[in-house]
Amino acid sequence: MSNLSRIINIEKIEVLMVNPFDEIGSPTEFISQFGNKEKYLQAVRELEVELYKVA
């Protein structure tokens, strides 16, 4: 699996159902920490940009 594939997978809400995210809470609980789903996805996109800056 390429690094790009791994990063794309973090955009999928289903990833929040696996360890270690499932230990934090449900996907709804996790996303609510960002305010809403769109803000969560924006944070993921910002993370991707930062990861690519380093890579």
N, C-alpha and C positions, 0 to 999 in steps of 0.2 A: 504494500500500500504506500503510495507516495505521500509526502508531507501535505500536498494540496488536498488530497482526499481526506486526510485527518482533519484539516482545518474546516473544510466544507461540512463535515459531519457535526461540528459543534453548533452549526446553525439549525440543526434539526432538534426540535423540542424533545424528541424521543431520547436523546443523549442524557437528558436530565433524569431519566429513569434508571440509570446504571450507577454503580459505585464510582466515585465517592459522592456524586450529586444526590443519590437517593438517601444518603445519610443526613443530608441537610434538610430535606423535606420533599414534598411532592413538587412536580413541575410548576404547579400554580403558586405554591408557597415561594419557590425559588424565584420565579419571574416577578412576583409581587415585590420582591426586594429592590427591583429596578423601577418599579412604578406600574409598568404594564408591559405587554408583549412587545410592542414596538420599541420601547426604550431598552428592553432586554436585547432585542435584535440589533439595535444601534450600538450597544455596548460590545456585542460580539463583533460587529463590523469594525469598530474602533480597535479592538484587540487584534483582529486580523491585520490591519494596517501596521500596527506596532510590531507584530511578529515578523512581517515581511521586511520592515525597516532593518531589523537585526539580521535576518537571514541573508 
